[in-house]
């Protein structure tokens, strides 16, 4: 159990997530989309770190209260909440969670739109289409669920598809010059559109890949290409960390505002990457992650609200638009990525060399 001062802060962050925020797009947990999806994924991490029964009870009640809302349009972003189903099956032995996970996975593999490179096309619940676009977000919003279902049912077919999607996304999005990721790729025009090195896009993959490897690594071999690309990605990200410990919302624009959710996701990736053997287990890396953690704490209010979180966004038409047109406000994904980092930092040997 977490019993440090950090646990008190984490409790507040979680409690603020489950408070009534009806009508607030970023904080209303009672709908079925990527925003609450990231929230419940983070709550599961928090439960696994603390074993607080009230967190598990909330996740179960949340599914019962909101699952009818899942029956709308099937898109990549609406897959995110299902990522907690495999764990809920293991905990509760309720066969419904397993059956739903398999049903949704079958749709994802057989029916979801794909680009000409065979990547999952990023699709959203809003009335908007991004044909032939590949976004970094997809790895966390859908491929993580696919990997967890693969582990649950022991399917090498599901695991191989998850691995394929990770490799395709890395090949299409990774910048060979800086090793970090662009926000998106347009398969039709064959370019990265505005070519923004958006911090939260990098965070979705920095956090998501080691989570995916944890699920599929017992079913299939993890190729050297994935390990090599992930190592280069994380090294590249560290080169853009600002003196205050955080990353700007577009990381190669140091005068842009600092972005807390992406910074938390990158720090989580550093810790999870070491845990999964994708990164060397080094004191320096652990200390870097803890530095991010402490840099984030001033952005958390006494009520547990995480500030400094950029709004949801497609690939913007220009790099400057990420600064000028995307405001910051509290969101469940901001709360969630910070909660994931909090759950990881105080519980994994407390950096045994630090």
C-alpha positions as CSV (number, residue, x, y, z in Angstrom):
1,X,0.0,0.0,0.0
2,X,1.1,3.6,-0.7
3,X,1.6,5.4,2.6
4,X,3.8,8.3,1.6
5,X,2.8,11.9,1.2
6,X,2.5,11.1,-2.5
7,X,-0.3,8.7,-1.7
8,X,-2.4,11.5,-0.3
9,X,-1.9,13.5,-3.5
10,X,-2.8,10.4,-5.6
11,X,-5.9,9.9,-3.6
12,X,-7.0,13.4,-4.3
13,X,-6.3,13.1,-8.0
14,X,-8.4,9.9,-8.1
15,X,-11.2,11.4,-6.1
16,X,-11.4,14.4,-8.3
17,X,-11.8,12.1,-11.3
18,X,-14.9,10.4,-9.9
19,X,-16.5,13.6,-8.7
20,X,-19.6,14.9,-10.5
21,X,-18.3,16.9,-13.6
22,X,-21.5,16.6,-15.6
23,X,-21.3,18.7,-18.8
24,X,-17.5,19.2,-18.7
25,X,-16.1,17.5,-21.8
26,X,-12.7,17.0,-20.2
27,X,-13.8,15.7,-16.8
28,X,-17.2,14.1,-17.3
29,X,-16.4,10.4,-16.8
30,X,-19.9,9.1,-17.7
31,X,-19.6,8.6,-21.4
32,X,-17.8,6.1,-23.6
33,X,-14.8,7.5,-25.4
34,X,-11.1,7.9,-25.1
35,X,-11.2,10.6,-22.4
36,X,-12.9,8.5,-19.7
37,X,-11.1,5.5,-21.3
38,X,-7.7,6.8,-20.3
39,X,-9.2,7.7,-16.9
40,X,-10.3,4.1,-16.1
41,X,-7.1,2.6,-17.5
42,X,-5.2,4.8,-15.1
43,X,-7.6,3.9,-12.2
44,X,-6.8,0.2,-12.9
45,X,-3.1,1.0,-12.6
46,X,-3.8,2.8,-9.4
47,X,-5.8,-0.2,-8.1
48,X,-3.0,-2.6,-9.0
49,X,-0.5,-0.4,-7.1
50,X,-2.6,0.1,-4.0
51,X,-5.2,-2.7,-3.9
52,X,-7.7,-0.2,-2.6
53,X,-11.1,-2.0,-2.8
54,X,-13.0,1.2,-3.4
55,X,-11.1,1.8,-6.7
56,X,-12.0,-1.7,-8.0
57,X,-15.6,-1.2,-6.8
58,X,-15.8,2.0,-8.7
59,X,-14.4,0.5,-11.9
60,X,-17.0,-2.2,-11.8
61,X,-19.9,0.2,-11.1
62,X,-18.6,2.5,-13.8
63,X,-18.8,-0.2,-16.5
64,X,-22.4,-1.1,-15.4
65,X,-23.5,2.5,-15.5
66,X,-21.9,3.4,-18.8
67,X,-21.7,0.2,-21.0
68,X,-25.0,0.9,-22.8
69,X,-23.3,4.0,-24.2
70,X,-20.7,1.8,-25.9
71,X,-23.2,0.7,-28.4
72,X,-22.8,3.7,-30.6
73,X,-20.3,4.2,-33.4
74,X,-17.4,1.8,-33.3
75,X,-14.2,3.8,-33.7
76,X,-10.6,3.6,-32.5
77,X,-11.1,6.2,-29.7
78,X,-14.2,4.3,-28.3
79,X,-12.0,1.2,-27.8
80,X,-10.0,2.7,-24.9
81,X,-12.4,1.9,-22.1
82,X,-12.4,-1.8,-23.0
83,X,-8.8,-2.0,-22.0
84,X,-9.8,-2.6,-18.4
85,X,-12.0,-5.6,-19.3
86,X,-9.3,-8.3,-19.4
87,X,-8.2,-7.4,-15.8
88,X,-11.8,-7.2,-14.6
89,X,-12.4,-10.7,-15.9
90,X,-9.3,-12.0,-14.1
91,X,-10.4,-10.3,-10.9
92,X,-14.1,-11.1,-10.9
93,X,-14.3,-14.2,-13.2
94,X,-17.4,-12.7,-14.8
95,X,-17.4,-14.3,-18.2
96,X,-19.1,-11.3,-19.7
97,X,-15.9,-9.2,-19.5
98,X,-14.0,-11.9,-21.5
99,X,-16.7,-12.3,-24.0
100,X,-17.0,-8.6,-24.7
101,X,-13.2,-8.3,-24.9
102,X,-13.1,-11.0,-27.6
103,X,-16.1,-9.5,-29.5
104,X,-14.6,-6.1,-29.7
105,X,-11.1,-7.5,-30.6
106,X,-12.7,-9.4,-33.5
107,X,-14.2,-6.2,-34.8
108,X,-10.9,-4.3,-34.4
109,X,-9.0,-6.9,-36.3
110,X,-11.5,-7.7,-39.1
111,X,-13.5,-4.5,-39.6
112,X,-11.8,-1.3,-38.4
113,X,-10.7,0.9,-41.4
114,X,-7.0,0.5,-42.3
115,X,-4.6,2.7,-44.3
116,X,-2.7,1.5,-47.3
117,X,0.2,0.6,-45.0
118,X,-2.3,-1.7,-43.0
119,X,-2.2,0.6,-40.0
120,X,-5.4,1.2,-38.1
121,X,-6.9,4.4,-39.4
122,X,-7.4,6.8,-36.5
123,X,-11.2,7.2,-36.1
124,X,-13.1,9.3,-33.6
125,X,-16.5,9.6,-32.0
126,X,-16.9,13.2,-33.1
127,X,-18.4,14.0,-36.5
128,X,-15.1,14.2,-38.1
129,X,-13.1,12.0,-40.4
130,X,-9.3,11.7,-40.9
131,X,-9.0,9.4,-43.9
132,X,-5.8,7.5,-44.3
133,X,-4.3,9.2,-41.2
134,X,-2.1,7.4,-38.7
135,X,-2.0,9.0,-35.2
136,X,0.3,8.0,-32.3
137,X,-2.8,8.1,-30.1
138,X,-4.1,4.8,-31.6
139,X,-1.4,2.7,-29.8
140,X,-2.8,3.7,-26.4
141,X,-6.4,3.9,-27.3
142,X,-6.8,0.6,-29.2
143,X,-3.6,-1.5,-29.5
144,X,-3.2,-1.7,-25.7
145,X,-6.6,-3.3,-25.5
146,X,-5.8,-5.7,-28.3
147,X,-2.6,-6.7,-26.5
148,X,-4.4,-7.3,-23.2
149,X,-7.0,-9.4,-24.9
150,X,-4.3,-11.4,-26.6
151,X,-2.8,-12.1,-23.2
152,X,-6.2,-13.0,-21.7
153,X,-7.1,-15.6,-24.2
154,X,-3.6,-16.7,-25.2
155,X,-3.9,-15.7,-28.8
156,X,-0.8,-15.4,-30.9
157,X,-2.9,-14.0,-33.7
158,X,-4.1,-11.1,-31.6
159,X,-0.5,-10.6,-30.2
160,X,1.0,-10.5,-33.7
161,X,-1.5,-7.9,-34.8
162,X,-0.7,-5.8,-31.8
163,X,3.0,-6.0,-32.6
164,X,2.4,-5.3,-36.2
165,X,0.5,-2.1,-35.4
166,X,3.2,-0.9,-33.0
167,X,6.0,-1.5,-35.6
168,X,4.0,0.2,-38.4
169,X,3.2,3.2,-36.2
170,X,6.9,3.5,-35.2
171,X,8.1,3.3,-38.8
172,X,5.6,5.9,-40.1
173,X,5.9,8.4,-37.2
174,X,9.5,8.2,-36.0
175,X,11.8,11.0,-37.1
176,X,15.1,9.6,-38.1
177,X,16.9,12.9,-37.4
178,X,15.7,13.4,-33.8
179,X,14.3,9.9,-33.0
180,X,11.1,11.4,-31.5
181,X,7.7,11.0,-33.1
182,X,5.6,13.2,-35.2
183,X,1.9,13.5,-34.2
184,X,0.6,11.9,-37.4
185,X,1.1,10.6,-40.9
186,X,-1.1,11.1,-43.9
187,X,-0.9,8.0,-46.1
188,X,-2.5,9.7,-49.0
189,X,-0.2,12.7,-49.2
190,X,2.8,10.8,-47.9
191,X,3.8,13.3,-45.3
192,X,3.6,14.2,-41.6
193,X,1.2,17.1,-42.3
194,X,2.3,20.0,-40.0
195,X,5.2,17.7,-38.8
196,X,4.6,18.6,-35.2
197,X,6.7,16.8,-32.6
198,X,3.7,17.0,-30.2
199,X,4.6,15.9,-26.7
200,X,1.4,14.0,-25.8
201,X,1.6,12.0,-29.1
202,X,5.0,10.9,-27.9
203,X,3.7,10.1,-24.5
204,X,0.9,7.8,-25.8
205,X,3.6,5.6,-27.4
206,X,6.2,6.1,-24.6
207,X,3.7,4.8,-22.1
208,X,1.9,2.4,-24.4
209,X,4.7,0.3,-25.8
210,X,6.0,-1.2,-22.5
211,X,2.4,-1.8,-21.4
212,X,1.8,-3.7,-24.7
213,X,5.1,-5.6,-24.4
214,X,4.1,-6.7,-20.9
215,X,1.0,-8.4,-22.4
216,X,2.4,-10.0,-25.6
217,X,5.9,-10.8,-24.5
218,X,4.9,-14.2,-23.2
219,X,3.1,-15.1,-26.5
220,X,5.5,-14.0,-29.2
221,X,9.1,-12.8,-29.5
222,X,9.7,-9.0,-29.3
223,X,11.8,-8.1,-32.3
224,X,15.0,-6.1,-32.0
225,X,13.5,-3.4,-34.2
226,X,10.9,-2.5,-31.6
227,X,13.5,-2.4,-28.8
228,X,15.9,-0.4,-30.9
229,X,13.3,2.1,-32.0
230,X,11.9,2.5,-28.5
231,X,15.3,3.1,-27.0
232,X,16.0,5.7,-29.6
233,X,12.6,7.3,-28.9
234,X,13.2,7.6,-25.2
235,X,16.7,9.0,-25.7
236,X,15.4,11.5,-28.1
237,X,12.7,12.6,-25.8
238,X,15.2,13.3,-23.0
239,X,17.1,15.7,-25.3
240,X,14.0,17.9,-25.3
241,X,13.3,18.0,-21.6
242,X,13.3,21.5,-20.3
243,X,15.3,22.8,-17.4
244,X,12.2,22.7,-15.2
245,X,11.8,19.0,-15.8
246,X,8.8,19.1,-18.2
247,X,8.3,19.2,-21.9
248,X,6.7,22.0,-24.0
249,X,3.4,21.1,-25.7
250,X,5.4,20.9,-28.9
251,X,8.7,19.6,-27.6
252,X,11.1,21.4,-30.0
253,X,9.4,24.8,-29.3
254,X,10.8,25.6,-25.8
255,X,8.9,28.9,-25.7
256,X,5.5,27.0,-26.0
257,X,3.7,26.3,-22.7
258,X,4.7,23.3,-20.6
259,X,2.3,20.3,-21.0
260,X,1.8,18.2,-17.9
261,X,-0.1,15.2,-19.3
262,X,2.5,14.4,-22.0
263,X,5.3,15.0,-19.5
264,X,3.7,12.5,-17.1
265,X,3.3,9.9,-19.8
266,X,6.9,10.2,-20.9
267,X,8.1,9.7,-17.3
268,X,5.8,6.7,-16.8
269,X,7.3,5.3,-20.0
270,X,10.8,5.7,-18.6
271,X,9.9,3.7,-15.5
272,X,7.8,1.1,-17.3
273,X,10.4,0.8,-20.1
274,X,13.0,-0.1,-17.5
275,X,10.6,-2.5,-15.8
276,X,10.0,-4.4,-19.1
277,X,13.7,-4.5,-20.1
278,X,13.2,-2.1,-23.0
279,X,15.5,0.4,-21.4
280,X,18.7,-0.2,-19.3
281,X,17.9,-0.1,-15.6
282,X,19.9,3.0,-14.7
283,X,19.9,5.4,-11.8
284,X,20.0,8.3,-14.1
285,X,16.8,7.3,-15.9
286,X,15.0,6.7,-12.6
287,X,16.1,10.1,-11.2
288,X,14.9,11.8,-14.4
289,X,11.5,10.2,-14.0
290,X,11.4,11.3,-10.4
291,X,12.4,14.8,-11.4
292,X,9.4,15.0,-13.8
293,X,7.2,13.7,-10.9
294,X,8.3,16.6,-8.6
295,X,8.0,19.1,-11.4
296,X,4.3,18.1,-11.9
297,X,3.3,18.3,-8.2
298,X,2.9,22.2,-8.3
299,X,0.4,21.8,-11.1
300,X,-2.0,19.8,-8.8
301,X,-4.4,21.8,-6.8
302,X,-5.4,21.1,-3.2
303,X,-8.6,19.5,-4.6
304,X,-6.6,17.1,-6.7
305,X,-7.2,18.9,-10.1
306,X,-4.3,18.5,-12.5
307,X,-3.7,21.8,-14.4
308,X,-1.5,22.5,-17.4
309,X,-3.1,19.9,-19.6
310,X,-3.7,20.7,-23.3
311,X,-7.0,20.0,-24.9
312,X,-7.8,17.2,-27.2
313,X,-6.7,17.9,-30.7
314,X,-6.3,16.4,-34.2
315,X,-3.1,17.0,-36.1
316,X,-3.2,20.8,-36.3
317,X,-2.5,22.6,-39.6
318,X,0.6,24.4,-38.3
319,X,2.9,23.9,-35.4
320,X,2.1,27.4,-34.0
321,X,-1.6,26.3,-33.8
322,X,-0.8,23.9,-31.0
323,X,0.3,26.9,-28.9
324,X,-2.3,29.4,-30.1
325,X,-5.4,27.4,-30.6
326,X,-5.2,24.5,-28.0
327,X,-6.0,25.8,-24.5
328,X,-5.2,24.0,-21.3
329,X,-7.9,22.8,-18.9
330,X,-8.5,19.8,-16.6
331,X,-9.2,16.5,-18.2
332,X,-9.5,12.9,-17.3
333,X,-6.6,11.9,-19.4
334,X,-4.5,14.6,-17.7
335,X,-5.6,13.2,-14.3
336,X,-5.0,9.7,-15.6
337,X,-1.5,10.0,-16.9
338,X,-0.4,11.8,-13.7
339,X,-2.1,9.1,-11.6
340,X,-0.3,6.4,-13.6
341,X,3.0,8.1,-12.9
342,X,2.1,8.5,-9.2
343,X,1.2,4.8,-9.0
344,X,4.5,3.8,-10.5
345,X,7.0,6.2,-8.7
346,X,6.5,5.3,-5.0
347,X,5.9,1.6,-5.5
348,X,8.8,0.2,-7.6
349,X,11.7,-0.1,-5.2
350,X,11.6,3.7,-4.8
351,X,14.5,3.8,-7.3
352,X,16.7,1.3,-5.6
353,X,19.9,3.1,-6.5
354,X,18.7,6.6,-5.9
